[in-house]
Every structure is written in structure tokens, then in C-alpha cells.
């Protein structure tokens, strides 16, 4: 089976994790802050907070921005459920903004229209979560302009996008948002097994999230001098969302190969564009103002009615295609909140045609040729 995504684990990764296992620290040791500093430096961010998943990072980001009961969070319907669930963890309401039919990201025009209506209704969002689908940045400058006008905070869900760039700047630098979240799941650009990270331009936000990831506990050196070096205080209700030193060891060696991974993904994406040019489908749109990290390579079939048959033909031939994503408002849990089919037509039309082809750094050209040949056969 040629999977749609696959981690790349090498001898240096194994050696780094083995060294961490033999050290004095397995959980919160020196490698976690080292990994945080390395990612922050790579992205040009002020601060970084490593956690056990991107879902945890989204939750802590919402809490740090004081999202709570009575508040509203808006995100894209074309995403994994975590981008919306983070609002509900905080007791807030999750809602959606339909996607742009080219970029497949949250539509700035739809956002502007919805904000105008929400202002009249007195239901403006406190937080908006743009999702950089497949590694392609949203139009963050336009979203930032709307945030200044309407007063909402911005969390970039960049789970797909470490290493990507927008207007010449690395995603994660935070020039157009309050917090950026990365994922290090095995199929993402780099992996820590499970894991995530939140990057901030405001060190106080990072400090707050760092306390929340570890039970809401803080250690004040002044109080320790007074009470004793063992002293700590739980200042608010927090969670156990910590990343381990074992995972950070893997993250550091993976991060060292980020440029190599990005180059491989971009080369394979370029090759797909060429090989698929004559088929009845649409290849991914490319934003001239951004460089995608190419987490996913998603095509859209011209004939939506054939998607199931094409999918099954490829799977039966050992090609592990997938579909990203079922629109979140169509999930049964969200339908129970009042969402119905037809609420977000662009996302639903995209979903009916979408097919994710295999893309990962170790995919060979021969394997890619086989993917294309079987797809061509399925569409014949």
C-alpha cells in the first residue's frame, strides 16, 4: 500500500530518542525548552509552548484569549473537527465561515459579510481561527485588517503549515495573528509522534499557556526564596498537556531536516501538477503571495458523482488515497447544534469532489507514477 502520508524516521532520530531515554529526564527536561526555542527561532516568533497535540494547543490558545461561555469562535468548515471543538471545550459557541473556492481556505469575502451581519445582530466573534488547509496560508493580511475593525482575536491553525511562508515571512511569525498552532502528528511535515506547539508574539500569552499546560501551576522564585525551593502554586485550573523530552528529542532531529522535507514535497507537488494536467480534475491552486508547505495534495474531480468509484479503484490497487475533510458542520454532533446541509455550499461542493493523493518526502517518482497511472485508469 502506498499511503497518503508517512513519517520519515532515520537513524539519527532513533539515536536522539535513545539518548533521551538514557538521560535523567523523560518528561519535562531540557529538551522541551530547546525544541521550543528552535521552532520559535525558525519561525521568527517571540515565544513557543510545546504541548502534547495541536488540539491541546488550540484549547490553551482559546483559554489564554479568555474565550468562554457566551463568546463565539468562527473557523473554516473545511478542517479537522479540533479547529471548532476548541471553542466548545471553553463553553463558547462554534460557528463557521464558508471557504474560498480557489484556495479552499476561509473566504475573506464571506468573513467580511458575516461580520457585517453579526455586528448588526450583536453577535460578533471573540476569536476567529483561519485554517491553512493543506499547508497553504490563508490571506492573513486581509483577516488581520478585519480583526482590527471588528475587534476579534486571531488564532492561526497552521497544523498543516510549518515551513510555509506568506508574503515572504515564515508562517508562525505572528505578524497577522495572536497565536499560531502547529501539529507534529506522524503524517504532518515533521513529527514528534503526537505533539503540537503554540507560537506567540506576546510573551505573556505564552507564559499563561505554559502554566495551563501543567495544571495551572506556577513557580515564583520570590515565593520559593520565602517558602522554600519546593514551593509552587496552582493559580488557576489547568491541564496535563505536556510534551515529553522523548518527543522533543525526535522533534529536534526532525526539525533539522525541515528544509529537506519541504523541498521534496514541493518537487513532488510540481511533478503531480505536470502529470495530471490532462485529466478531468482540478489540481491545487497556488497563491502567488505564499509558499505552501504541501502537507496534502488534494485534487477535485470534475464529476463529483464518480468520486466514490475512483476512490475505491485506487484503494483496491494499493493506493491509499483519502478525503480531507468532511465539512465539520455535517458531523452528527454539529447537526445536533442546528447546522444543516446547504449552510456552507462551497465547502460542501469541494468535499463532494475532493481526493487526497499520496504525498510525503520519501515517496519515489516510480510510486508517484503508479499513483497517476491508476488514477488515469480509474478516470478512463
C-alpha positions as CSV (number, residue, x, y, z in Angstrom):
1,X,0.0,0.0,0.0
2,X,1.2,3.5,-0.9
3,X,-0.3,5.6,2.0
4,X,-1.4,9.2,1.6
5,X,1.1,10.2,4.2
6,X,4.0,8.7,6.0
7,X,6.6,9.7,8.6
8,X,10.3,9.6,7.9
9,X,12.3,8.1,10.8
10,X,16.0,7.8,10.4
11,X,18.9,6.5,12.5
12,X,19.6,10.0,13.9
13,X,16.0,10.2,15.2
14,X,16.3,6.8,16.9
15,X,19.7,7.8,18.4
16,X,18.3,11.1,19.7
17,X,15.3,9.3,21.4
18,X,17.6,6.6,22.8
19,X,19.9,9.3,24.3
20,X,16.9,10.9,25.9
21,X,15.8,7.6,27.3
22,X,19.3,7.2,28.9
23,X,19.2,10.7,30.3
24,X,17.9,11.8,33.7
25,X,14.8,13.3,32.1
26,X,12.0,11.6,30.3
27,X,9.1,14.1,30.7
28,X,9.8,17.8,31.3
29,X,13.6,18.1,30.9
30,X,16.0,20.4,29.0
31,X,15.0,19.1,25.5
32,X,11.5,20.6,25.6
33,X,12.6,24.2,26.0
34,X,15.3,23.6,23.5
35,X,12.8,22.4,21.0
36,X,10.5,25.3,21.7
37,X,13.4,27.7,21.2
38,X,14.4,26.0,17.9
39,X,10.9,26.2,16.4
40,X,10.5,29.8,17.6
41,X,13.8,30.8,16.0
42,X,13.0,29.0,12.8
43,X,9.6,30.9,12.5
44,X,10.8,34.2,13.9
45,X,8.4,34.0,16.8
46,X,8.8,35.6,20.3
47,X,7.8,32.6,22.3
48,X,6.7,29.0,21.9
49,X,4.8,26.5,24.1
50,X,5.1,22.8,23.3
51,X,2.2,20.5,24.1
52,X,1.0,17.0,23.6
53,X,-1.1,17.8,20.5
54,X,-2.3,20.6,18.3
55,X,-5.7,20.1,19.7
56,X,-4.3,20.9,23.2
57,X,-2.6,23.9,21.7
58,X,-5.9,25.2,20.2
59,X,-7.6,24.7,23.6
60,X,-4.9,26.5,25.5
61,X,-4.9,29.3,23.0
62,X,-8.6,29.9,23.4
63,X,-8.3,29.9,27.2
64,X,-5.3,32.3,27.0
65,X,-7.5,34.7,24.9
66,X,-10.3,34.4,27.6
67,X,-12.8,32.6,25.3
68,X,-15.7,31.4,27.5
69,X,-19.4,31.0,27.9
70,X,-21.4,33.5,25.8
71,X,-18.5,34.0,23.4
72,X,-18.3,33.0,19.7
73,X,-15.5,31.4,17.7
74,X,-15.6,31.2,13.9
75,X,-13.5,28.9,11.8
76,X,-13.5,27.1,8.5
77,X,-15.8,24.2,7.8
78,X,-13.0,22.6,5.7
79,X,-10.9,21.4,8.6
80,X,-10.5,18.6,11.2
81,X,-13.0,18.9,14.0
82,X,-10.4,20.1,16.5
83,X,-10.5,23.6,14.9
84,X,-14.1,24.1,16.1
85,X,-14.1,21.8,19.2
86,X,-11.6,24.0,20.9
87,X,-14.4,26.7,21.3
88,X,-16.8,24.2,22.9
89,X,-14.1,23.0,25.4
90,X,-14.3,26.5,26.7
91,X,-18.1,26.7,26.8
92,X,-18.2,29.0,23.8
93,X,-20.2,28.6,20.6
94,X,-18.5,27.4,17.4
95,X,-19.6,28.7,14.0
96,X,-18.2,28.6,10.5
97,X,-17.3,30.8,7.5
98,X,-17.6,29.2,4.1
99,X,-14.4,28.6,2.1
100,X,-12.9,30.3,-1.0
101,X,-13.5,28.1,-4.0
102,X,-9.9,28.5,-5.2
103,X,-7.7,28.4,-2.0
104,X,-10.1,26.1,-0.1
105,X,-9.3,28.3,2.9
106,X,-11.7,30.5,4.8
107,X,-13.2,33.1,2.4
108,X,-12.3,36.6,3.3
109,X,-15.3,37.9,1.4
110,X,-17.6,35.6,3.3
111,X,-16.0,36.6,6.6
112,X,-16.5,40.3,5.8
113,X,-20.2,39.7,5.0
114,X,-20.8,37.6,8.1
115,X,-19.0,40.1,10.4
116,X,-21.2,42.9,9.0
117,X,-24.3,41.0,9.8
118,X,-23.0,39.9,13.2
119,X,-22.3,43.5,14.1
120,X,-25.9,44.4,13.4
121,X,-27.1,41.4,15.4
122,X,-24.7,41.9,18.3
123,X,-23.1,38.5,17.9
124,X,-19.5,39.3,16.8
125,X,-16.9,36.6,17.3
126,X,-14.3,36.9,20.0
127,X,-11.9,34.6,18.2
128,X,-11.5,33.6,14.5
129,X,-9.5,30.5,13.6
130,X,-8.3,30.6,10.0
131,X,-7.0,27.2,8.9
132,X,-4.1,26.9,6.5
133,X,-5.5,23.9,4.6
134,X,-3.0,21.5,3.1
135,X,-0.2,23.9,4.0
136,X,-1.4,26.9,2.0
137,X,-1.7,30.1,4.1
138,X,-4.9,32.0,4.4
139,X,-5.0,35.7,3.3
140,X,-3.8,36.7,6.8
141,X,-3.3,40.4,6.0
142,X,-6.9,40.8,5.0
143,X,-8.1,38.8,8.1
144,X,-5.9,41.0,10.3
145,X,-7.5,44.1,8.9
146,X,-10.9,42.8,9.7
147,X,-9.8,41.8,13.2
148,X,-8.7,45.4,13.8
149,X,-12.0,46.7,12.5
150,X,-14.3,44.3,14.4
151,X,-12.1,43.6,17.5
152,X,-11.7,39.8,17.4
153,X,-8.6,37.9,18.2
154,X,-6.9,35.5,15.7
155,X,-5.5,32.0,16.1
156,X,-3.9,30.6,13.0
157,X,-4.5,26.9,12.8
158,X,-1.3,26.1,10.9
159,X,-1.3,22.4,11.8
160,X,-0.5,21.7,8.1
161,X,1.9,24.5,7.5
162,X,5.2,24.6,9.4
163,X,7.8,25.7,6.9
164,X,5.3,27.5,4.8
165,X,5.5,31.2,4.0
166,X,3.1,34.1,3.5
167,X,4.2,37.4,1.8
168,X,7.9,36.3,2.3
169,X,7.5,35.7,6.0
170,X,7.5,32.4,7.8
171,X,4.2,31.1,9.0
172,X,4.3,31.3,12.8
173,X,6.0,34.7,12.9
174,X,2.6,36.1,14.1
175,X,2.5,39.4,12.2
176,X,-1.2,39.0,11.5
177,X,-2.4,36.9,14.4
178,X,-2.1,36.4,18.2
179,X,-1.2,32.8,18.3
180,X,-0.1,30.2,15.7
181,X,-0.6,26.5,16.2
182,X,1.4,23.7,14.6
183,X,0.9,19.9,14.7
184,X,3.6,17.2,14.9
185,X,1.3,14.2,14.2
186,X,3.2,11.5,12.2
187,X,1.6,12.5,8.8
188,X,2.5,16.2,9.2
189,X,5.6,17.9,7.9
190,X,7.7,16.9,10.9
191,X,6.7,14.6,13.8
192,X,7.1,14.1,17.5
193,X,4.8,11.1,17.4
194,X,2.0,13.1,18.9
195,X,2.5,16.7,19.7
196,X,1.9,20.3,18.9
197,X,3.1,23.8,19.6
198,X,1.7,27.3,20.0
199,X,3.8,30.3,18.9
200,X,3.1,33.8,20.2
201,X,4.2,37.3,19.6
202,X,3.1,38.2,23.2
203,X,5.3,36.6,25.8
204,X,2.6,37.0,28.4
205,X,0.2,34.8,26.4
206,X,2.9,32.1,26.1
207,X,3.6,32.3,29.9
208,X,-0.2,31.8,30.5
209,X,-0.4,28.8,28.2
210,X,2.7,27.3,29.7
211,X,1.1,27.4,33.1
212,X,-2.2,26.0,31.8
213,X,-0.5,23.0,30.1
214,X,0.8,21.9,33.5
215,X,-2.2,22.0,35.9
216,X,-2.2,25.8,36.1
217,X,0.9,25.7,38.3
218,X,3.4,28.5,38.6
219,X,6.7,28.6,40.4
220,X,7.6,32.1,41.6
221,X,11.3,32.4,42.5
222,X,10.5,35.1,45.0
223,X,7.9,32.9,46.8
224,X,10.3,30.0,46.7
225,X,13.0,32.1,48.4
226,X,10.4,32.9,51.1
227,X,8.8,29.5,51.5
228,X,11.4,27.0,50.2
229,X,12.7,25.8,46.8
230,X,9.9,23.2,46.7
231,X,7.1,25.8,46.7
232,X,4.6,26.1,43.9
233,X,1.1,27.4,43.5
234,X,-1.9,26.4,41.4
235,X,-3.1,29.8,40.3
236,X,-5.9,28.5,38.0
237,X,-7.4,25.3,36.8
238,X,-5.1,23.8,34.2
239,X,-4.4,20.5,32.4
240,X,-1.8,17.9,31.8
241,X,-1.0,18.8,28.2
242,X,2.8,18.5,28.5
243,X,5.1,17.3,25.7
244,X,7.9,14.9,26.9
245,X,11.6,15.1,26.4
246,X,11.5,11.9,24.4
247,X,9.1,13.6,21.9
248,X,11.2,16.8,21.9
249,X,14.3,14.8,21.1
250,X,12.6,13.4,18.0
251,X,11.2,16.9,17.1
252,X,14.7,18.4,17.2
253,X,16.2,15.9,14.7
254,X,13.1,16.2,12.5
255,X,13.3,20.0,12.5
256,X,16.9,19.8,11.3
257,X,15.5,18.2,8.1
258,X,12.6,20.6,7.6
259,X,14.1,22.2,4.5
260,X,14.8,18.8,3.0
261,X,11.2,17.7,3.6
262,X,9.8,20.9,2.2
263,X,11.9,20.7,-0.9
264,X,10.8,17.1,-1.5
265,X,7.1,17.9,-1.0
266,X,7.3,20.9,-3.4
267,X,9.1,18.9,-6.1
268,X,6.6,16.1,-5.9
269,X,3.7,18.6,-6.0
270,X,5.2,20.2,-9.1
271,X,5.5,16.8,-10.6
272,X,1.9,16.0,-9.9
273,X,0.8,19.3,-11.5
274,X,2.5,18.3,-14.7
275,X,1.5,14.6,-14.7
276,X,-2.2,15.4,-14.0
277,X,-2.6,18.3,-16.4
278,X,-4.7,16.5,-19.0
279,X,-7.0,14.7,-16.6
280,X,-10.6,15.8,-15.8
281,X,-9.8,17.2,-12.4
282,X,-8.6,20.4,-10.8
283,X,-5.1,20.5,-9.2
284,X,-4.4,22.7,-6.1
285,X,-4.5,26.4,-6.6
286,X,-1.3,28.2,-5.8
287,X,-1.2,31.6,-4.1
288,X,1.4,33.8,-5.7
289,X,1.8,35.6,-2.4
290,X,2.5,32.4,-0.4
291,X,4.6,29.2,-0.4
292,X,2.6,26.2,0.7
293,X,4.2,23.6,3.0
294,X,2.4,20.9,0.9
295,X,1.1,18.8,3.7
296,X,-1.6,17.4,1.4
297,X,-2.0,17.2,-2.4
298,X,-5.8,17.4,-3.0
299,X,-7.4,17.2,-6.4
300,X,-11.0,17.9,-7.2
301,X,-12.8,15.7,-9.7
302,X,-14.8,17.5,-12.4
303,X,-17.5,14.8,-12.0
304,X,-18.4,14.5,-8.3
305,X,-20.6,11.5,-9.0
306,X,-17.5,9.4,-9.8
307,X,-15.5,10.2,-6.6
308,X,-16.6,7.1,-4.7
309,X,-15.8,4.7,-7.6
310,X,-12.4,6.4,-8.3
311,X,-11.6,6.3,-4.6
312,X,-12.4,2.5,-4.4
313,X,-10.5,1.7,-7.6
314,X,-7.4,3.4,-6.2
315,X,-7.7,1.7,-2.8
316,X,-8.2,-1.7,-4.4
317,X,-5.0,-1.1,-6.4
318,X,-3.0,-0.4,-3.2
319,X,-3.1,3.4,-3.4
320,X,-4.0,4.8,0.0
321,X,-5.9,7.8,-1.1
322,X,-8.0,9.7,1.4
323,X,-10.5,12.6,1.7
324,X,-9.8,15.8,3.6
325,X,-12.3,16.9,5.0
326,X,-15.9,16.1,5.7
327,X,-17.2,19.6,6.5
328,X,-17.4,19.9,10.3
329,X,-21.0,21.2,10.3
330,X,-22.1,18.0,8.6
331,X,-20.9,15.9,11.5
332,X,-23.8,14.4,13.6
333,X,-22.6,16.2,16.7
334,X,-22.7,19.6,14.9
335,X,-26.0,18.9,13.2
336,X,-27.3,18.5,16.7
337,X,-26.4,22.1,17.3
338,X,-28.6,23.2,14.4
339,X,-26.3,23.1,11.3
340,X,-27.9,21.6,8.2
341,X,-26.7,20.6,4.7
342,X,-26.5,23.7,2.5
343,X,-25.3,26.0,5.2
344,X,-21.8,26.2,3.6
345,X,-22.2,25.4,-0.1
346,X,-18.6,26.0,-1.2
347,X,-17.2,23.6,1.4
348,X,-19.8,21.0,0.6
349,X,-19.2,21.2,-3.1
350,X,-15.5,20.9,-2.5
351,X,-16.0,17.9,-0.3
352,X,-18.0,16.1,-2.9
353,X,-15.1,16.2,-5.4
354,X,-12.1,16.0,-3.1
355,X,-9.5,13.3,-3.3
356,X,-6.2,13.4,-1.4
357,X,-3.3,11.7,-3.3
358,X,-0.2,10.3,-1.6
359,X,2.4,12.9,-0.8
360,X,5.3,12.5,1.6
361,X,9.1,13.1,1.3
362,X,10.1,9.5,0.8
363,X,7.5,8.9,-2.0
364,X,9.5,7.8,-5.0
365,X,8.9,9.0,-8.5
366,X,8.1,5.4,-9.5
367,X,5.5,5.3,-6.8
368,X,4.1,8.6,-7.9
369,X,3.9,7.4,-11.5
370,X,1.9,4.4,-10.3
371,X,-0.5,6.7,-8.4
372,X,-1.1,8.7,-11.6
373,X,-1.4,5.7,-13.8
374,X,-4.0,4.1,-11.6
375,X,-5.9,7.4,-11.3
376,X,-5.8,7.8,-15.0
377,X,-7.2,4.2,-15.3
378,X,-9.9,5.0,-12.8
379,X,-11.0,8.1,-14.7
380,X,-10.9,6.5,-18.1
